[in-house]
């Protein structure tokens, strides 16, 4: 196998949570272009179907699985169905996530629990369920979508920062426990990207000016910038990379 061949995902089945829009959709396109059969996920059946149609029109192999990643029973049922109907999940990208901003001293308890369920509990449920399938097969790739907030903080997002910091360490823990079974677990830490999650910041001229000046690459990230990192970590090219967080941030984490 040549080094270029090692990046190919032909014949691989990949499940990407929260992939009907934004970063998850871009990752689905990237893995599909590398040859993978991608299973899209979300809670809104119409959005998942619309996303699937767009990617299928591009000639990509796409299936759909509508389930709530924060519900352990839903996750178990869905993973079993994917394995039975589509095939063995060899790549998992835990991408589902959310943001709820607000001053920490005014933060609502229910918002804290909602955010933690989506950003952290879901990775535990989906990751463990899929790993239980991968372990007997002796191989698998799991990628958790972390954040620059796994390393850095900003005003008004302390709970989000807590969830992404925990996800960084959970990624390392998963790699430590499951590496012996031939499973590679790594993370991608996106910087500031133009997505629905960040639309308020994109529309704020003061913040955008500050961010571009703060970023060595002098721009916002485009979701397409994440595709190469995802293909690398999902492929044989990264077979000895384990427990690593790859920051795709234009250099934000490198500078004060």
N, C-alpha and C positions, 0 to 999 in steps of 0.2 A: 504494500500500500504506500503510495506517495503521500507527501505531506498535504497536497491539495485534495487528494482522495479522502484523507482522514477527516476533512471538514464536511463531507457529504452525509446527508441524513436519509437517503433513499431507503424506503422500507420500514423506517422507524415510525412508531405511533407516539404522538406527543399530546398531552393534556395541558391546556393553559387556562387557568382560572381567571375570571374577570376579563375575558378577551373579546367582548363585543364592541369595544371602542378603545381609544387612547393607546397607551403603551401595550396593553395586552393584544390588541388588534395588530399593532405593528410587529410584535414578536411572532404572532401567528403567521403573518405574511412572510417574515424572514425565514422561519423554520420551514414553511411550505415551499418557498423558493429553493431551499436547500434539499428538498425531496421528501420531507416528512409528511405523514398523514396527520393533520392537526385536528384535535377535538376542541371546538370552541365551547366556552362555558359562560354562563351568566344566569341571573335570576329572572330576567325579562325575556320570554320566549320570542317576542317579536324582534327585539334588538339582536338577539343571537342569530335568528333566521336571516335578518337583513345583512348582518356581517358575513354570514356563511355564503350568501348569494354573491356578495361582492368578490370574495376570494375565489369562489368556484368559477366565476366568470373570467378570472385570470388564469384558469387552468389548474388551480391548486386542489389537492385532495383534502376535503374538509368534511368533518362530521359535527354534530351538535349534541350537547348534553346540558340541559337546563336543570340546575339544582342550586340550593343554598349552601355555600361553603361553610357557613357558621352553624350548620345543623349536622351533628355527627351521623345520625341515621340516614339523612338525605345523601351525605357523602358516601357512606358505605354502599347504599343501594345503587347510586350512580356509577361508582367505580366498578362494581360487579357487572353492571349492564354494559359499560364500555368494554370491559375485558371479554365479555361474552359475545357482543355484537360487532365490535370493531377489531379487537385484538389486544394483545399484551401492551400495556403502557410502559414504554421504555424511557420516556422523557416526561418529566412533570415540571411545569413552571408555576409556582405559587405567586400569582400576580395580583389577585383581588385585594383591594385596599381602599381606604377612604380617609378623608381629612375633615375634622370638625375644629375650626379655629375658635379661640376665645381666651380671655384673661384667665389664668389658672385659678385665681382666688374667686372667680365667678363661675367656674366651670360646673356644669350639671353632672351629677353622678351618672345619670342614664346615658349621657353622651360619652363619658369615660368608658363605660361598659360596652356600648355599641362599637366604639372605635377599637377597643381591645379584641372584641369578638371577631371583627372583620380583619384587622391587621395581624393578629397573632394567633387567636384560637383556630382560625381557618387553616393556617399553615400546619398546626398540630394535627388537626383532623384529616386533612387531605394528604399531608406528607406521610403520616403514620399508616393510613389506609393503603396508599399506593406502595409504600415501602414493604408492607406485608406481602404484596404481590411480587415485588422485585426480588426480595431476599431469596426465595427458593430458586429463582432463575439465575442468581449470581451476578446480576449486572443491572445498572440503571443510572439515570442522570436526573438529579433534582436541582432546580434553580429557584432560589427565593429572591423576590424583588425587594431589596432593602431600599436605602435612600442615603443621600448625603447627611440626612438627619440621624443616620446610624452613628455618625461621628460628631456632627455639629448641631448647635441649637439656634433658634431664632425666637424672638418675642411672640407670644400668643399661640404657640404650638407645642407646649410642653408634653401633653399626652401623646401626640403623634410622635414626637422625638423619643419618648419612653418606649412606644411600641416598636419603632424601627431599631432602636438600640437593642432591645430584647431580641428582635428578629436576627440581628447580626450574630448575637451569641448563640441563639438557637440553631442557626445555620452551622456554626462550628460544632455544636453538640451533636447534631444530626450526622455530620461528617465523621466525628469521632466514633459514634456508636455503630454506624452503618457502613463505614469504609471497609470493614473486615468482610462484608458480604458482597463486595464488588460494586458498591453504590458510591458515586461521586456526588457530593452535596456542596454547592457553591452559591454565592449570591451576586447579584448585580445591584450596584448602588447608583441609581440615576441622580444627576444633578437637577437643575431646574429646566423642565421641558414644557413646551407649549402643549398643554393638554386641558381637558375640561376641569380637572382637579385644580389647575393653577390659573384658570381663566381670569379670576379677579386680579391676580398679580400681573399677568400679561397686560391687562388693560390699565394698569396703574403706571403712568409715565415715570413717576418718581422712583418706584421700585425697579422698573425695568432699566432705568438709567443706572441705578446703583448696582444692579446685578451684572449688567454687561461690563461695567467698570471693575467689578470684583472678580470677574471670570477671566482667567488668562486667555482663553480662546475668543473672548470679546463678543459673545452672542448667547442667546438662549439655545437650548438643545432642541433638535427636531427628533421626533420619535424614531425616525429611520436610523438615527445614530446608534441605537441600541441593538440593531439586528445582528451586526457582526459579533458582538460580545455574546449574545444569546446562542448563536450558531456554534461559536467556539466552545462554550461551556456545555452545550448539548451533544457535541460530537466526540469522536475518538481523539481528536486533536488535543483535548484537555484530559486525557485518560489518567494523568498523574497530578492533576490539579484537584485539591480536595480541601474544603474548609476555608476557601478564599472568598473575599468580597472584592469584586472588580468594580471600581468606581468609574462610571462613565459620566463625567461632570464638567468637562472642559477645563479641569484643573482647580476647581473651587476648593477641594479639600487639601490642596497643596500650598495654599497661600492665606495669609492673614488679611 
